[in-house]
Amino acid sequence: MEKKIILTAGFFGMSAVILGAFGAHAFKNVLTAEQLVSFETGVKYQMYHALFLLFLGMNTHLPLKTKKTILTLIILGIIFFSGSIYLLSTKAVTGIDFKAIGIVTPIGGSLLIAAWAVLTFNFFKKK
């Protein structure tokens, strides 16, 4: 399980760096300043949670079931939160109005918060 978590962390971390570089260079002259800031927010949160997964994969104090729960929450949270932000902020590039999926952004954020809550609760109840 730890290997799967660390591989997922690596994927999300690597893709965050790629998306961040792409956003800073390729989208610089295409998106508005506000759209770039939104895109960067998606990248930042993806990277924060890639690092969270790295910590999770290397942690020996949490039960396997808890790790699986956190992994699932983070994967879905990144896809919903960061993914929706990427789509919403790149309308100028894609020409597609993804406004209808805007509802999943706060759902993704809630899933990321839930992952942190599960971690916190499990360490709090530990003696």
VMD Tcl script that builds the backbone (N, CA, C; Angstrom):
set m [mol new atoms 381]
animate dup $m
set s [atomselect $m all]
$s set {name element resname resid chain x y z} {
  {N N MET 1 A 0.815 -1.191 0.000}
  {CA C MET 1 A 0.000 0.000 0.000}
  {C C MET 1 A 0.863 1.261 0.000}
  {N N GLU 2 A 1.950 1.230 0.773}
  {CA C GLU 2 A 2.820 2.407 0.838}
  {C C GLU 2 A 3.398 2.744 -0.535}
  {N N LYS 3 A 3.754 1.700 -1.291}
  {CA C LYS 3 A 4.304 1.925 -2.633}
  {C C LYS 3 A 3.261 2.623 -3.526}
  {N N LYS 4 A 2.022 2.168 -3.445}
  {CA C LYS 4 A 0.949 2.773 -4.237}
  {C C LYS 4 A 0.747 4.243 -3.853}
  {N N ILE 5 A 0.796 4.530 -2.571}
  {CA C ILE 5 A 0.629 5.906 -2.099}
  {C C ILE 5 A 1.772 6.782 -2.599}
  {N N ILE 6 A 2.999 6.292 -2.485}
  {CA C ILE 6 A 4.158 7.090 -2.913}
  {C C ILE 6 A 4.172 7.265 -4.423}
  {N N LEU 7 A 3.773 6.246 -5.177}
  {CA C LEU 7 A 3.673 6.392 -6.634}
  {C C LEU 7 A 2.601 7.427 -7.002}
  {N N THR 8 A 1.494 7.424 -6.287}
  {CA C THR 8 A 0.443 8.417 -6.523}
  {C C THR 8 A 0.955 9.811 -6.180}
  {N N ALA 9 A 1.686 9.920 -5.084}
  {CA C ALA 9 A 2.286 11.200 -4.699}
  {C C ALA 9 A 3.232 11.688 -5.796}
  {N N GLY 10 A 4.045 10.789 -6.313}
  {CA C GLY 10 A 4.966 11.148 -7.389}
  {C C GLY 10 A 4.247 11.615 -8.634}
  {N N PHE 11 A 3.180 10.918 -8.993}
  {CA C PHE 11 A 2.405 11.315 -10.171}
  {C C PHE 11 A 1.790 12.700 -9.996}
  {N N PHE 12 A 1.130 12.916 -8.857}
  {CA C PHE 12 A 0.494 14.212 -8.639}
  {C C PHE 12 A 1.527 15.333 -8.496}
  {N N GLY 13 A 2.661 15.039 -7.861}
  {CA C GLY 13 A 3.720 16.041 -7.737}
  {C C GLY 13 A 4.325 16.395 -9.089}
  {N N MET 14 A 4.644 15.372 -9.864}
  {CA C MET 14 A 5.224 15.590 -11.189}
  {C C MET 14 A 4.257 16.362 -12.091}
  {N N SER 15 A 3.001 15.946 -12.102}
  {CA C SER 15 A 2.039 16.622 -12.969}
  {C C SER 15 A 1.754 18.048 -12.491}
  {N N ALA 16 A 1.878 18.308 -11.184}
  {CA C ALA 16 A 1.721 19.675 -10.683}
  {C C ALA 16 A 2.848 20.567 -11.201}
  {N N VAL 17 A 4.064 20.044 -11.198}
  {CA C VAL 17 A 5.200 20.822 -11.721}
  {C C VAL 17 A 5.010 21.085 -13.213}
  {N N ILE 18 A 4.604 20.080 -13.956}
  {CA C ILE 18 A 4.375 20.241 -15.401}
  {C C ILE 18 A 3.273 21.269 -15.655}
  {N N LEU 19 A 2.146 21.121 -14.951}
  {CA C LEU 19 A 1.041 22.063 -15.135}
  {C C LEU 19 A 1.423 23.476 -14.707}
  {N N GLY 20 A 2.190 23.579 -13.626}
  {CA C GLY 20 A 2.639 24.898 -13.169}
  {C C GLY 20 A 3.531 25.576 -14.194}
  {N N ALA 21 A 4.462 24.833 -14.759}
  {CA C ALA 21 A 5.345 25.392 -15.785}
  {C C ALA 21 A 4.554 25.751 -17.039}
  {N N PHE 22 A 3.650 24.865 -17.399}
  {CA C PHE 22 A 2.811 25.120 -18.570}
  {C C PHE 22 A 1.981 26.375 -18.370}
  {N N GLY 23 A 1.394 26.494 -17.188}
  {CA C GLY 23 A 0.587 27.676 -16.881}
  {C C GLY 23 A 1.399 28.958 -16.900}
  {N N ALA 24 A 2.608 28.898 -16.358}
  {CA C ALA 24 A 3.452 30.092 -16.278}
  {C C ALA 24 A 3.978 30.531 -17.637}
  {N N HIS 25 A 4.160 29.585 -18.550}
  {CA C HIS 25 A 4.752 29.925 -19.837}
  {C C HIS 25 A 3.746 29.914 -20.985}
  {N N ALA 26 A 3.063 28.825 -21.183}
  {CA C ALA 26 A 2.161 28.704 -22.334}
  {C C ALA 26 A 0.899 29.537 -22.181}
  {N N PHE 27 A 0.405 29.664 -20.950}
  {CA C PHE 27 A -0.844 30.402 -20.734}
  {C C PHE 27 A -0.622 31.876 -20.404}
  {N N LYS 28 A 0.621 32.269 -20.236}
  {CA C LYS 28 A 0.961 33.637 -19.807}
  {C C LYS 28 A 0.314 34.704 -20.677}
  {N N ASN 29 A 0.329 34.502 -21.972}
  {CA C ASN 29 A -0.205 35.508 -22.890}
  {C C ASN 29 A -1.626 35.202 -23.363}
  {N N VAL 30 A -2.202 34.102 -22.868}
  {CA C VAL 30 A -3.519 33.675 -23.332}
  {C C VAL 30 A -4.592 33.924 -22.280}
  {N N LEU 31 A -4.256 33.678 -21.016}
  {CA C LEU 31 A -5.228 33.825 -19.940}
  {C C LEU 31 A -5.099 35.188 -19.268}
  {N N THR 32 A -6.174 35.626 -18.667}
  {CA C THR 32 A -6.132 36.871 -17.901}
  {C C THR 32 A -5.360 36.623 -16.609}
  {N N ALA 33 A -4.992 37.704 -15.942}
  {CA C ALA 33 A -4.275 37.571 -14.674}
  {C C ALA 33 A -5.116 36.800 -13.658}
  {N N GLU 34 A -6.407 37.055 -13.640}
  {CA C GLU 34 A -7.305 36.354 -12.719}
  {C C GLU 34 A -7.373 34.859 -13.042}
  {N N GLN 35 A -7.428 34.523 -14.316}
  {CA C GLN 35 A -7.463 33.111 -14.713}
  {C C GLN 35 A -6.151 32.409 -14.359}
  {N N LEU 36 A -5.035 33.109 -14.536}
  {CA C LEU 36 A -3.740 32.529 -14.164}
  {C C LEU 36 A -3.647 32.268 -12.666}
  {N N VAL 37 A -4.152 33.204 -11.873}
  {CA C VAL 37 A -4.149 33.022 -10.418}
  {C C VAL 37 A -4.993 31.811 -10.038}
  {N N SER 38 A -6.146 31.657 -10.663}
  {CA C SER 38 A -6.996 30.490 -10.400}
  {C C SER 38 A -6.273 29.202 -10.785}
  {N N PHE 39 A -5.665 29.194 -11.962}
  {CA C PHE 39 A -4.936 28.014 -12.420}
  {C C PHE 39 A -3.833 27.662 -11.420}
  {N N GLU 40 A -3.089 28.681 -10.974}
  {CA C GLU 40 A -2.008 28.470 -10.008}
  {C C GLU 40 A -2.531 27.934 -8.683}
  {N N THR 41 A -3.752 28.333 -8.302}
  {CA C THR 41 A -4.354 27.806 -7.077}
  {C C THR 41 A -4.557 26.305 -7.209}
  {N N GLY 42 A -5.051 25.863 -8.350}
  {CA C GLY 42 A -5.211 24.430 -8.587}
  {C C GLY 42 A -3.888 23.698 -8.488}
  {N N VAL 43 A -2.839 24.281 -9.075}
  {CA C VAL 43 A -1.507 23.666 -9.043}
  {C C VAL 43 A -0.985 23.591 -7.609}
  {N N LYS 44 A -1.137 24.684 -6.857}
  {CA C LYS 44 A -0.646 24.703 -5.475}
  {C C LYS 44 A -1.312 23.624 -4.620}
  {N N TYR 45 A -2.626 23.554 -4.714}
  {CA C TYR 45 A -3.328 22.564 -3.903}
  {C C TYR 45 A -3.004 21.139 -4.334}
  {N N GLN 46 A -2.778 20.942 -5.608}
  {CA C GLN 46 A -2.367 19.619 -6.071}
  {C C GLN 46 A -1.008 19.270 -5.478}
  {N N MET 47 A -0.079 20.220 -5.488}
  {CA C MET 47 A 1.256 19.956 -4.946}
  {C C MET 47 A 1.213 19.762 -3.435}
  {N N TYR 48 A 0.433 20.580 -2.714}
  {CA C TYR 48 A 0.319 20.400 -1.263}
  {C C TYR 48 A -0.124 18.979 -0.935}
  {N N HIS 49 A -1.080 18.486 -1.707}
  {CA C HIS 49 A -1.629 17.178 -1.394}
  {C C HIS 49 A -0.766 16.037 -1.930}
  {N N ALA 50 A 0.057 16.309 -2.926}
  {CA C ALA 50 A 1.063 15.320 -3.338}
  {C C ALA 50 A 2.064 15.138 -2.198}
  {N N LEU 51 A 2.446 16.240 -1.570}
  {CA C LEU 51 A 3.363 16.152 -0.431}
  {C C LEU 51 A 2.700 15.456 0.760}
  {N N PHE 52 A 1.414 15.715 0.951}
  {CA C PHE 52 A 0.651 15.021 1.992}
  {C C PHE 52 A 0.697 13.514 1.741}
  {N N LEU 53 A 0.492 13.102 0.499}
  {CA C LEU 53 A 0.540 11.676 0.168}
  {C C LEU 53 A 1.934 11.098 0.406}
  {N N LEU 54 A 2.958 11.874 0.114}
  {CA C LEU 54 A 4.320 11.419 0.361}
  {C C LEU 54 A 4.520 11.155 1.855}
  {N N PHE 55 A 4.058 12.091 2.673}
  {CA C PHE 55 A 4.108 11.912 4.126}
  {C C PHE 55 A 3.324 10.663 4.532}
  {N N LEU 56 A 2.145 10.513 3.980}
  {CA C LEU 56 A 1.281 9.384 4.316}
  {C C LEU 56 A 1.949 8.051 3.974}
  {N N GLY 57 A 2.553 7.989 2.802}
  {CA C GLY 57 A 3.197 6.753 2.368}
  {C C GLY 57 A 4.392 6.369 3.213}
  {N N MET 58 A 5.043 7.353 3.789}
  {CA C MET 58 A 6.233 7.087 4.595}
  {C C MET 58 A 5.910 6.937 6.086}
  {N N ASN 59 A 4.666 7.218 6.445}
  {CA C ASN 59 A 4.255 7.179 7.844}
  {C C ASN 59 A 4.003 5.742 8.299}
  {N N THR 60 A 4.519 5.412 9.457}
  {CA C THR 60 A 4.353 4.057 9.991}
  {C C THR 60 A 3.383 4.010 11.166}
  {N N HIS 61 A 2.761 5.126 11.503}
  {CA C HIS 61 A 1.916 5.194 12.696}
  {C C HIS 61 A 0.420 5.098 12.404}
  {N N LEU 62 A 0.057 4.968 11.150}
  {CA C LEU 62 A -1.364 4.909 10.798}
  {C C LEU 62 A -1.737 3.523 10.294}
  {N N PRO 63 A -2.919 3.058 10.655}
  {CA C PRO 63 A -3.368 1.759 10.135}
  {C C PRO 63 A -3.604 1.813 8.631}
  {N N LEU 64 A -3.521 0.668 7.999}
  {CA C LEU 64 A -3.696 0.555 6.553}
  {C C LEU 64 A -5.056 1.087 6.106}
  {N N LYS 65 A -6.093 0.777 6.848}
  {CA C LYS 65 A -7.444 1.232 6.499}
  {C C LYS 65 A -7.514 2.764 6.474}
  {N N THR 66 A -6.877 3.398 7.427}
  {CA C THR 66 A -6.852 4.865 7.471}
  {C C THR 66 A -6.096 5.420 6.278}
  {N N LYS 67 A -4.986 4.800 5.935}
  {CA C LYS 67 A -4.205 5.245 4.785}
  {C C LYS 67 A -5.018 5.131 3.500}
  {N N LYS 68 A -5.753 4.037 3.350}
  {CA C LYS 68 A -6.586 3.861 2.156}
  {C C LYS 68 A -7.668 4.933 2.084}
  {N N THR 69 A -8.267 5.233 3.219}
  {CA C THR 69 A -9.317 6.267 3.264}
  {C C THR 69 A -8.742 7.616 2.857}
  {N N ILE 70 A -7.613 7.973 3.433}
  {CA C ILE 70 A -6.990 9.262 3.116}
  {C C ILE 70 A -6.578 9.307 1.649}
  {N N LEU 71 A -5.993 8.238 1.145}
  {CA C LEU 71 A -5.592 8.183 -0.263}
  {C C LEU 71 A -6.785 8.436 -1.176}
  {N N THR 72 A -7.885 7.757 -0.915}
  {CA C THR 72 A -9.087 7.914 -1.739}
  {C C THR 72 A -9.614 9.349 -1.673}
  {N N LEU 73 A -9.672 9.909 -0.473}
  {CA C LEU 73 A -10.152 11.287 -0.313}
  {C C LEU 73 A -9.271 12.278 -1.079}
  {N N ILE 74 A -7.969 12.075 -1.010}
  {CA C ILE 74 A -7.055 13.000 -1.688}
  {C C ILE 74 A -7.137 12.857 -3.201}
  {N N ILE 75 A -7.178 11.644 -3.706}
  {CA C ILE 75 A -7.277 11.460 -5.158}
  {C C ILE 75 A -8.538 12.131 -5.691}
  {N N LEU 76 A -9.669 11.838 -5.066}
  {CA C LEU 76 A -10.925 12.452 -5.515}
  {C C LEU 76 A -10.911 13.960 -5.304}
  {N N GLY 77 A -10.358 14.388 -4.191}
  {CA C GLY 77 A -10.281 15.820 -3.900}
  {C C GLY 77 A -9.460 16.577 -4.931}
  {N N ILE 78 A -8.309 16.041 -5.306}
  {CA C ILE 78 A -7.461 16.686 -6.315}
  {C C ILE 78 A -8.182 16.721 -7.662}
  {N N ILE 79 A -8.780 15.605 -8.037}
  {CA C ILE 79 A -9.475 15.555 -9.330}
  {C C ILE 79 A -10.613 16.568 -9.364}
  {N N PHE 80 A -11.432 16.579 -8.312}
  {CA C PHE 80 A -12.578 17.493 -8.288}
  {C C PHE 80 A -12.152 18.944 -8.093}
  {N N PHE 81 A -11.270 19.198 -7.126}
  {CA C PHE 81 A -10.892 20.577 -6.809}
  {C C PHE 81 A -9.962 21.155 -7.873}
  {N N SER 82 A -8.768 20.601 -7.966}
  {CA C SER 82 A -7.792 21.152 -8.912}
  {C C SER 82 A -8.251 20.948 -10.358}
  {N N GLY 83 A -8.776 19.763 -10.655}
  {CA C GLY 83 A -9.231 19.484 -12.020}
  {C C GLY 83 A -10.291 20.453 -12.494}
  {N N SER 84 A -11.265 20.738 -11.639}
  {CA C SER 84 A -12.313 21.678 -12.043}
  {C C SER 84 A -11.762 23.090 -12.202}
  {N N ILE 85 A -10.819 23.466 -11.350}
  {CA C ILE 85 A -10.201 24.792 -11.482}
  {C C ILE 85 A -9.435 24.888 -12.795}
  {N N TYR 86 A -8.713 23.835 -13.157}
  {CA C TYR 86 A -7.992 23.849 -14.434}
  {C C TYR 86 A -8.964 24.064 -15.593}
  {N N LEU 87 A -10.054 23.335 -15.582}
  {CA C LEU 87 A -11.029 23.454 -16.672}
  {C C LEU 87 A -11.721 24.815 -16.678}
  {N N LEU 88 A -12.107 25.284 -15.502}
  {CA C LEU 88 A -12.807 26.568 -15.420}
  {C C LEU 88 A -11.916 27.745 -15.822}
  {N N SER 89 A -10.641 27.683 -15.468}
  {CA C SER 89 A -9.750 28.815 -15.735}
  {C C SER 89 A -9.186 28.830 -17.155}
  {N N THR 90 A -9.328 27.743 -17.897}
  {CA C THR 90 A -8.754 27.690 -19.255}
  {C C THR 90 A -9.808 27.800 -20.356}
  {N N LYS 91 A -10.928 28.377 -20.049}
  {CA C LYS 91 A -11.990 28.548 -21.049}
  {C C LYS 91 A -11.470 29.296 -22.286}
  {N N ALA 92 A -10.595 30.268 -22.069}
  {CA C ALA 92 A -10.053 31.045 -23.184}
  {C C ALA 92 A -9.237 30.177 -24.138}
  {N N VAL 93 A -8.665 29.111 -23.644}
  {CA C VAL 93 A -7.844 28.219 -24.469}
  {C C VAL 93 A -8.699 27.132 -25.121}
  {N N THR 94 A -9.577 26.535 -24.327}
  {CA C THR 94 A -10.372 25.410 -24.832}
  {C C THR 94 A -11.604 25.860 -25.617}
  {N N GLY 95 A -12.098 27.052 -25.292}
  {CA C GLY 95 A -13.321 27.535 -25.922}
  {C C GLY 95 A -14.566 26.859 -25.369}
  {N N ILE 96 A -14.383 26.062 -24.326}
  {CA C ILE 96 A -15.502 25.335 -23.723}
  {C C ILE 96 A -15.833 25.961 -22.374}
  {N N ASP 97 A -17.101 26.262 -22.177}
  {CA C ASP 97 A -17.536 26.826 -20.911}
  {C C ASP 97 A -17.876 25.693 -19.953}
  {N N PHE 98 A -17.012 25.491 -18.989}
  {CA C PHE 98 A -17.186 24.419 -18.015}
  {C C PHE 98 A -17.909 24.900 -16.761}
  {N N LYS 99 A -18.608 26.013 -16.845}
  {CA C LYS 99 A -19.267 26.598 -15.683}
  {C C LYS 99 A -20.153 25.592 -14.946}
  {N N ALA 100 A -20.775 24.670 -15.678}
  {CA C ALA 100 A -21.673 23.686 -15.069}
  {C C ALA 100 A -20.948 22.772 -14.080}
  {N N ILE 101 A -19.639 22.564 -14.257}
  {CA C ILE 101 A -18.917 21.689 -13.330}
  {C C ILE 101 A -18.370 22.442 -12.127}
  {N N GLY 102 A -18.626 23.732 -12.075}
  {CA C GLY 102 A -18.145 24.538 -10.956}
  {C C GLY 102 A -18.598 24.026 -9.601}
  {N N ILE 103 A -19.695 23.298 -9.568}
  {CA C ILE 103 A -20.219 22.750 -8.316}
  {C C ILE 103 A -19.286 21.714 -7.706}
  {N N VAL 104 A -18.451 21.078 -8.512}
  {CA C VAL 104 A -17.574 20.042 -7.962}
  {C C VAL 104 A -16.346 20.630 -7.267}
  {N N THR 105 A -16.044 21.905 -7.515}
  {CA C THR 105 A -14.879 22.513 -6.870}
  {C C THR 105 A -15.006 22.472 -5.346}
  {N N PRO 106 A -16.107 22.967 -4.775}
  {CA C PRO 106 A -16.210 22.882 -3.310}
  {C C PRO 106 A -16.347 21.451 -2.787}
  {N N ILE 107 A -16.888 20.562 -3.590}
  {CA C ILE 107 A -16.944 19.148 -3.183}
  {C C ILE 107 A -15.520 18.616 -3.061}
  {N N GLY 108 A -14.684 18.929 -4.054}
  {CA C GLY 108 A -13.282 18.511 -3.998}
  {C C GLY 108 A -12.560 19.103 -2.807}
  {N N GLY 109 A -12.815 20.380 -2.540}
  {CA C GLY 109 A -12.207 21.017 -1.369}
  {C C GLY 109 A -12.641 20.344 -0.082}
  {N N SER 110 A -13.908 19.967 -0.012}
  {CA C SER 110 A -14.423 19.277 1.181}
  {C C SER 110 A -13.761 17.914 1.351}
  {N N LEU 111 A -13.501 17.225 0.250}
  {CA C LEU 111 A -12.820 15.929 0.320}
  {C C LEU 111 A -11.383 16.094 0.819}
  {N N LEU 112 A -10.715 17.159 0.378}
  {CA C LEU 112 A -9.343 17.412 0.847}
  {C C LEU 112 A -9.349 17.738 2.337}
  {N N ILE 113 A -10.313 18.536 2.769}
  {CA C ILE 113 A -10.440 18.843 4.197}
  {C C ILE 113 A -10.716 17.568 4.986}
  {N N ALA 114 A -11.576 16.717 4.446}
  {CA C ALA 114 A -11.891 15.453 5.120}
  {C C ALA 114 A -10.642 14.585 5.282}
  {N N ALA 115 A -9.762 14.583 4.287}
  {CA C ALA 115 A -8.520 13.807 4.388}
  {C C ALA 115 A -7.671 14.300 5.560}
  {N N TRP 116 A -7.554 15.605 5.689}
  {CA C TRP 116 A -6.812 16.176 6.811}
  {C C TRP 116 A -7.495 15.857 8.138}
  {N N ALA 117 A -8.821 15.876 8.140}
  {CA C ALA 117 A -9.569 15.567 9.358}
  {C C ALA 117 A -9.351 14.115 9.782}
  {N N VAL 118 A -9.346 13.197 8.821}
  {CA C VAL 118 A -9.100 11.784 9.128}
  {C C VAL 118 A -7.706 11.619 9.725}
  {N N LEU 119 A -6.722 12.274 9.136}
  {CA C LEU 119 A -5.356 12.215 9.661}
  {C C LEU 119 A -5.318 12.746 11.093}
  {N N THR 120 A -5.891 13.916 11.294}
  {CA C THR 120 A -5.869 14.561 12.608}
  {C C THR 120 A -6.579 13.702 13.651}
  {N N PHE 121 A -7.759 13.211 13.309}
  {CA C PHE 121 A -8.526 12.386 14.239}
  {C C PHE 121 A -7.750 11.137 14.629}
  {N N ASN 122 A -7.103 10.505 13.655}
  {CA C ASN 122 A -6.368 9.274 13.949}
  {C C ASN 122 A -5.150 9.510 14.832}
  {N N PHE 123 A -4.504 10.640 14.698}
  {CA C PHE 123 A -3.385 10.939 15.584}
  {C C PHE 123 A -3.876 11.396 16.950}
  {N N PHE 124 A -5.011 12.073 16.978}
  {CA C PHE 124 A -5.576 12.549 18.235}
  {C C PHE 124 A -6.015 11.391 19.118}
  {N N LYS 125 A -6.629 10.384 18.526}
  {CA C LYS 125 A -7.117 9.244 19.311}
  {C C LYS 125 A -6.012 8.262 19.687}
  {N N LYS 126 A -4.846 8.420 19.060}
  {CA C LYS 126 A -3.712 7.539 19.349}
  {C C LYS 126 A -3.150 7.864 20.731}
  {N N LYS 127 A -2.855 6.845 21.478}
  {CA C LYS 127 A -2.336 7.055 22.851}
  {C C LYS 127 A -0.849 7.146 22.860}
}
mol reanalyze $m
mol bondsrecalc $m
mol representation Tube
mol addrep $m
